[in-house]
Structures are given as structure tokens and as C-alpha cells.
Amino acid sequence: MQPNKLFIVTRRHHVLFWSVYFLFNVLRWGNYFDDYLYSLKTNIIGFPVHMILAYLNIFVLMPKFVYKRKYFSYIIFLFGSLLFMVFIKFNLTFYLVSENIWPEGPEVIHDFNFSYVIDMMIGELYVMTFVTAIKITMNLLEEQKRIAALKNLQSDTELLFLRSQISPHFFFNTLNNIYSLSLEKSEKTPKIILKLSELMRYLLYETKTKRQSLEKELICIQNYLDLEKIRYGDLLKVDTQISGDIFDKKIAPILLLSFIENAFKHGANKIIGNVKIDINFKVVENFLYFTISNPIPKIVKQKQNITQSGGIGLNNVKKRLALGYDSDEYDLHINNSKKLFTVNLKIKV
């Protein structure tokens, strides 16, 4: 159904264009000759010639020769077509309208002479060039739309790919937690399974849009933190602060969770003993100020830079920010001090 509709719309545009152009020409030459009937007759003969040459150039000559860079062949066929159609126009005018086939010319002629041919060919070239310019402009606009659509599709596909890299890593760690607790026959097992179920439901059904409500994101993060607290017990202390109006705000799904996962993966998981992670969410007008800091394990400080150890997680979140937000909509700073790894993110919500 859709292709037929597009064809009908295109055909209507063609009919409208030629109708307006025909009416303009009849009035123009009718006023020039002070004979509107004569102008009508000559344009009825002339316009089929215009249309045949215009469409021949657009749909046959240019695709066959110009697009294939056969310019000499194009010129030969173009001028051959012009000469043939001018000859047809001359005879139709001579036998159907008037023997004076060039009243606007410098002199009265009754035969197919050089001056008439050159003048008519220039006129036909003018019409062909005008129509071809419109066609090329429309093609360029369509191509720009197509390229924009492909870029959007590419961005959406890459975002989905980046999200898919985050989710399996999270599930893998959580399932490991469940496995360990089940071996111990811990009473925490049902609770952690329920939390995991809530997160799976959110990640499967609530993260397909480009923006999700900040409120739901914070609930997702809280579920994640609850799971980690179950795993670490009293060894983990998470200080979470939320301030400002978090309602009716939007953010890219599971974006902040990446930073929190990184804090556990490269911080808490590698520290033996008590661990303290500070997380702050502050909404001021249309921006969220997010801060998270975690201690740096000594083994990491000795072997490699913590920013590099962030690996796929932090690289992904940087790509997601670049793909999903304009440069003036976010500001990311990552600080690696001697004892703390801190992320500061200002992002539009």
C-alpha cells in the first residue's frame, strides 16, 4: 500500500507542475501575441515536446550516460533528441496551427532553417535544464533524508549493542552471587532472586526507549545496591544521598548503573575488608549532578591506572553519552587520586 501511495503523490506533483507551467506559458505568449487562442494551440503542441525531452533526459539519458561518465555519448544523444523533437514540433505547428511557425522570430519563415532550429533547441534546453534541476534537488533532499535515517539507525543500533554489553556482565555477577548463596543454603537466596527478577523485568522491558524516567532508574540502582549489600553483608557500606526534584525527569536507561558497576568491579571486589562507597544524586533545575567515589585497591594502584582498569564499562558509558547526548548536555570528569576513584557527571534530565 505504501509504495502505491508514494507513486500517486509523485504523479500528482508532476501533473501540478506541468499544469501550472502550461497555464503560465499560455498567458505569457497570449499576452505577447495578443492572441490567446494561438498561444493555446502552440502550447498544446509544444508541451508534449517539452515533457518528452525532459523525461527522456531525466530517466534515460542521464542514468545511461551521465551517471556512467559517458559524457560524449550523452551530448550526441541529447542534441540528436533535441533536433528530432524540434523537427516534429515544426511540422505539427506548420500543418495544424499556422504556416508562420516562428512569429516571435526576427523574420517570417516558412521552412525549417538554421536560425529556427538553434532558437528552438535553446528553448527546449532551458525547459530540460529547469526540470532536471528540480529533479536533482529532490534527489539530493531524499538522499539527505536517507543518510540521516541511516545515521539514526546506526546510532540506535550501536546504543543497543552497548547496552547489551552492560546487561550480561551484570547478570553474570548476580548469578554468581545466587550460586554461592545456594551452596551455603543461605536464607538470603529467595530475596536475592526476587531482586534479580525485578531487575530483569526492568532491563528487558523498560530500557528500549532512548530516555527513561529518573525515578525508575534510581529504583533500578537501589535494587542493584541491595543485591550487592546481600553479597557483602556488613563489610559494605553505601552512603546514598538524593536531593532535588527527581520526578518528571528523563535519562538514558542504565547509564548511571555503569558507573556503579564499575565501582564494585574495580573497587569493592578487589578490596579485602570494609568498603565504603559514596553516591550522590542532586537535581538542580534540568540537570542531574551525579557523583560516585570508591576506594582504590592497592594492587590496582601498583599495577595499572584505575581509569584504564575501568575497561569496557567506562568506555561504553563514554560512547553512550556521545551517542545519546549533545556535547552541551553533559559534562563528565573522572578523577583518580591516590586513595579514591571519583566520577562526577553533570547531565541534562
C-alpha positions as CSV (number, residue, x, y, z in Angstrom):
1,M,0.0,0.0,0.0
2,Q,2.7,2.5,0.9
3,P,4.6,2.3,-2.5
4,N,1.4,3.0,-4.4
5,K,0.7,6.0,-2.2
6,L,4.1,7.4,-2.8
7,F,3.7,6.9,-6.6
8,I,0.3,8.7,-6.5
9,V,1.8,11.6,-4.6
10,T,4.7,11.9,-7.1
11,R,2.4,11.7,-10.1
12,R,0.2,14.4,-8.6
13,H,3.2,16.7,-8.2
14,H,4.2,16.1,-11.9
15,V,0.6,17.0,-13.0
16,L,0.5,20.1,-10.8
17,F,3.9,21.3,-12.1
18,W,3.1,20.9,-15.8
19,S,-0.4,22.3,-15.4
20,V,0.9,25.5,-13.7
21,Y,3.8,25.8,-16.2
22,F,1.3,25.3,-19.2
23,L,-1.1,28.0,-17.8
24,F,1.8,30.4,-17.3
25,N,3.1,29.9,-20.8
26,V,-0.4,30.3,-22.4
27,L,-0.9,33.6,-20.6
28,R,2.6,34.8,-21.3
29,W,2.6,34.2,-25.0
30,G,-1.1,35.1,-25.4
31,N,-0.3,38.5,-24.0
32,Y,2.8,38.7,-26.2
33,F,0.9,37.9,-29.4
34,D,-2.3,39.5,-28.2
35,D,-3.8,36.2,-29.4
36,Y,-4.6,33.7,-26.6
37,L,-6.2,31.1,-28.9
38,Y,-3.0,31.0,-31.0
39,S,-0.9,30.7,-27.8
40,L,-3.1,27.9,-26.5
41,K,-2.7,25.9,-29.8
42,T,1.0,26.3,-29.9
43,N,1.5,25.3,-26.3
44,I,-0.8,22.2,-26.8
45,I,1.7,21.2,-29.4
46,G,4.9,22.4,-27.6
47,F,4.3,21.0,-24.1
48,P,4.3,17.3,-25.2
49,V,7.6,18.0,-26.8
50,H,8.9,19.7,-23.5
51,M,7.7,16.7,-21.4
52,I,9.1,14.0,-23.7
53,L,12.6,15.7,-23.8
54,A,12.6,16.4,-20.0
55,Y,11.7,12.9,-19.0
56,L,13.9,11.4,-21.7
57,N,16.8,13.3,-20.2
58,I,16.0,12.5,-16.6
59,F,15.1,8.8,-16.8
60,V,17.1,7.6,-19.9
61,L,20.0,9.8,-21.0
62,M,21.4,10.8,-17.6
63,P,21.2,7.4,-16.0
64,K,22.6,5.7,-19.1
65,F,25.4,8.2,-19.9
66,V,26.0,10.9,-17.3
67,Y,25.9,8.6,-14.3
68,K,28.3,6.3,-16.1
69,R,30.5,9.2,-17.2
70,K,29.9,8.7,-20.9
71,Y,29.7,12.4,-21.5
72,F,30.5,12.5,-25.2
73,S,27.7,9.9,-25.9
74,Y,25.4,12.0,-23.7
75,I,26.0,15.1,-25.7
76,I,25.5,13.3,-29.0
77,F,22.2,11.7,-28.0
78,L,21.0,14.9,-26.3
79,F,21.4,17.1,-29.3
80,G,20.1,14.3,-31.6
81,S,16.9,14.1,-29.5
82,L,16.6,17.9,-29.5
83,L,16.9,18.1,-33.2
84,F,14.4,15.4,-33.8
85,M,11.8,16.8,-31.4
86,V,12.3,20.3,-32.9
87,F,11.6,18.9,-36.3
88,I,8.4,17.2,-35.0
89,K,7.3,20.5,-33.4
90,F,8.0,22.4,-36.6
91,N,5.8,20.1,-38.7
92,L,2.9,19.9,-36.2
93,T,2.9,23.7,-35.9
94,F,3.1,24.2,-39.7
95,Y,0.2,21.7,-40.5
96,L,-2.0,22.2,-37.5
97,V,-1.7,25.8,-36.4
98,S,-0.1,28.2,-38.9
99,E,2.4,28.2,-41.7
100,N,4.1,31.1,-39.9
101,I,5.8,28.8,-37.4
102,W,8.0,31.4,-35.8
103,P,6.0,34.6,-35.3
104,E,8.3,35.8,-32.5
105,G,11.4,35.4,-34.6
106,P,13.3,38.2,-36.3
107,E,11.7,37.4,-39.7
108,V,8.8,35.5,-41.1
109,I,9.9,32.0,-42.2
110,H,8.0,29.0,-43.6
111,D,10.8,26.5,-43.7
112,F,13.0,24.5,-41.3
113,N,16.1,26.8,-41.2
114,F,19.2,27.0,-39.1
115,S,18.1,30.1,-37.0
116,Y,14.8,28.5,-36.1
117,V,16.5,25.2,-35.1
118,I,19.0,26.9,-32.8
119,D,16.4,29.1,-31.2
120,M,14.0,26.2,-30.5
121,M,16.8,24.0,-29.2
122,I,17.9,26.7,-26.8
123,G,14.3,27.0,-25.6
124,E,14.0,23.2,-25.1
125,L,17.3,23.1,-23.3
126,Y,16.0,25.8,-20.9
127,V,13.0,23.7,-20.1
128,M,15.0,20.5,-19.8
129,T,17.6,22.2,-17.5
130,F,14.8,23.6,-15.3
131,V,13.1,20.3,-14.9
132,T,16.3,18.4,-14.4
133,A,17.4,20.9,-11.7
134,I,14.2,20.3,-9.8
135,K,14.7,16.5,-10.1
136,I,18.3,16.7,-8.9
137,T,17.3,18.9,-6.0
138,M,14.6,16.4,-5.0
139,N,17.0,13.5,-5.2
140,L,19.5,15.4,-3.0
141,L,16.9,16.0,-0.4
142,E,15.8,12.4,-0.4
143,E,19.4,11.3,-0.2
144,Q,20.0,13.6,2.8
145,K,16.9,12.1,4.5
146,R,18.1,8.6,3.8
147,I,21.6,9.4,5.1
148,A,20.1,11.0,8.3
149,A,17.9,7.9,8.7
150,L,20.9,5.6,8.4
151,K,22.9,7.6,10.9
152,N,20.0,7.4,13.4
153,L,19.7,3.7,12.8
154,Q,23.4,3.3,13.2
155,S,23.3,5.3,16.5
156,D,20.3,3.3,17.8
157,T,22.0,0.0,16.8
158,E,25.2,1.0,18.5
159,L,23.4,2.1,21.6
160,L,21.6,-1.2,21.8
161,F,24.9,-3.0,21.3
162,L,26.5,-1.0,24.2
163,R,23.5,-1.8,26.4
164,S,23.7,-5.5,25.6
165,Q,27.4,-5.4,26.8
166,I,26.4,-4.0,30.2
167,S,23.4,-6.3,31.0
168,P,25.1,-9.7,30.6
169,H,28.0,-8.6,32.8
170,F,25.6,-7.6,35.5
171,F,23.6,-10.8,35.3
172,F,26.7,-12.9,35.3
173,N,27.9,-11.4,38.6
174,T,24.5,-11.6,40.2
175,L,24.0,-15.3,39.2
176,N,27.4,-16.0,40.7
177,N,26.1,-14.5,43.9
178,I,23.0,-16.6,43.8
179,Y,25.1,-19.7,43.2
180,S,27.4,-19.0,46.1
181,L,24.4,-18.4,48.4
182,S,22.6,-21.5,47.3
183,L,25.7,-23.6,48.1
184,E,25.6,-22.1,51.6
185,K,21.8,-22.7,51.7
186,S,21.5,-19.2,52.8
187,E,18.2,-17.7,53.8
188,K,19.1,-14.7,51.6
189,T,18.7,-16.7,48.4
190,P,14.9,-16.1,47.8
191,K,15.4,-12.4,48.5
192,I,18.2,-12.0,46.0
193,I,16.3,-14.0,43.4
194,L,13.3,-11.6,43.8
195,K,15.6,-8.6,43.4
196,L,17.1,-10.1,40.3
197,S,13.7,-10.8,38.9
198,E,12.7,-7.1,39.3
199,L,15.9,-6.0,37.6
200,M,15.5,-8.4,34.7
201,R,12.0,-7.1,34.2
202,Y,13.2,-3.6,34.2
203,L,16.2,-4.2,31.9
204,L,14.2,-6.3,29.4
205,Y,11.1,-4.1,29.1
206,E,11.9,-0.6,30.4
207,T,15.2,0.2,28.7
208,K,14.2,0.1,25.0
209,T,13.4,3.8,24.8
210,K,16.1,6.5,24.5
211,R,15.0,8.1,27.7
212,Q,13.6,6.6,30.9
213,S,12.3,8.3,34.0
214,L,14.9,9.1,36.5
215,E,12.7,7.8,39.3
216,K,12.7,4.3,37.7
217,E,16.4,4.5,37.2
218,L,17.0,5.2,40.8
219,I,14.8,2.3,41.8
220,C,16.9,0.1,39.5
221,I,20.1,1.3,41.1
222,Q,18.7,0.7,44.6
223,N,17.8,-2.9,43.6
224,Y,21.4,-3.4,42.4
225,L,22.8,-1.9,45.6
226,D,20.5,-4.1,47.7
227,L,21.9,-7.2,45.8
228,E,25.4,-6.1,46.5
229,K,24.7,-5.5,50.2
230,I,23.3,-9.0,50.5
231,R,26.5,-10.3,48.9
232,Y,29.0,-8.3,51.0
233,G,27.0,-8.0,54.3
234,D,28.4,-5.8,57.0
235,L,31.7,-5.3,55.0
236,L,29.9,-3.0,52.6
237,K,28.7,0.5,53.5
238,V,27.0,2.5,50.8
239,D,26.2,6.1,51.6
240,T,23.5,7.2,49.1
241,Q,22.2,10.8,49.0
242,I,19.3,12.0,46.9
243,S,18.2,15.7,46.7
244,G,16.2,17.9,44.4
245,D,13.1,17.1,42.4
246,I,13.6,13.7,40.7
247,F,10.1,13.4,39.3
248,D,9.2,14.1,35.7
249,K,12.9,13.9,34.7
250,K,14.4,11.7,32.0
251,I,17.7,10.0,31.5
252,A,19.3,7.4,29.2
253,P,18.5,3.9,30.6
254,I,21.1,2.1,32.8
255,L,23.6,4.9,32.1
256,L,24.4,5.6,35.8
257,L,24.4,1.9,36.6
258,S,27.5,1.5,34.5
259,F,29.5,3.8,36.9
260,I,28.1,1.9,39.9
261,E,29.0,-1.4,38.4
262,N,32.5,-0.1,37.8
263,A,32.8,0.9,41.4
264,F,32.1,-2.6,42.6
265,K,34.0,-4.4,39.8
266,H,37.3,-2.4,40.2
267,G,36.8,-1.3,43.8
268,A,34.8,-3.3,46.2
269,N,35.5,-6.7,44.5
270,K,39.3,-6.2,44.9
271,I,39.4,-4.9,48.5
272,I,39.7,-7.3,51.4
273,G,37.8,-5.9,54.5
274,N,35.4,-3.0,54.9
275,V,34.4,-1.0,51.8
276,K,32.7,2.4,51.7
277,I,31.1,3.7,48.5
278,D,29.6,7.2,48.4
279,I,26.9,8.0,45.8
280,N,25.2,11.4,45.4
281,F,22.3,12.3,43.2
282,K,21.4,16.0,43.1
283,V,18.9,17.5,40.7
284,V,19.2,21.3,40.1
285,E,16.6,22.6,37.5
286,N,17.1,20.5,34.4
287,F,20.4,18.9,35.3
288,L,21.4,15.9,37.4
289,Y,24.7,16.1,39.3
290,F,25.8,12.6,39.9
291,T,28.9,11.7,42.0
292,I,30.3,8.3,43.0
293,S,33.5,7.6,44.7
294,N,35.1,4.3,45.7
295,P,38.4,3.3,47.3
296,I,41.2,2.2,45.0
297,P,42.7,-1.3,45.8
298,K,46.4,-1.2,46.5
299,I,47.1,-4.0,44.0
300,V,45.4,-1.9,41.2
301,K,47.4,1.2,42.2
302,Q,50.6,-0.7,41.9
303,K,49.9,-2.5,38.6
304,Q,47.9,-0.1,36.5
305,N,45.9,3.1,36.3
306,I,42.3,2.7,37.6
307,T,40.9,4.7,34.7
308,Q,42.3,2.1,32.4
309,S,41.1,-0.8,34.6
310,G,37.6,0.5,34.0
311,G,37.8,-1.3,30.7
312,I,34.7,-1.9,28.7
313,G,32.4,-0.5,31.3
314,L,33.7,3.1,31.3
315,N,34.4,3.1,27.6
316,N,30.9,2.0,26.9
317,V,29.4,4.7,29.0
318,K,31.5,7.4,27.3
319,K,30.3,6.2,23.9
320,R,26.7,6.1,25.1
321,L,27.0,9.7,26.3
322,A,28.5,10.8,23.0
323,L,25.8,9.0,21.0
324,G,22.8,9.9,23.1
325,Y,23.5,13.5,24.2
326,D,24.8,16.7,22.6
327,S,28.1,18.0,23.9
328,D,26.4,20.8,25.9
329,E,24.0,18.3,27.6
330,Y,26.6,16.6,29.7
331,D,29.9,17.0,31.4
332,L,31.9,14.0,32.6
333,H,35.0,14.2,34.9
334,I,36.9,11.1,36.2
335,N,39.4,11.6,38.9
336,N,41.9,9.1,40.0
337,S,43.6,10.2,43.3
338,K,45.8,8.1,45.5
339,K,43.0,6.6,47.5
340,L,39.7,7.3,45.7
341,F,38.4,6.9,42.3
342,T,35.7,9.5,41.7
343,V,33.2,10.1,38.9
344,N,31.5,13.5,38.5
345,L,28.7,13.6,35.9
346,K,26.5,16.6,35.1
347,I,23.8,15.5,32.7
348,K,20.5,17.0,31.3
349,V,17.4,15.3,32.6
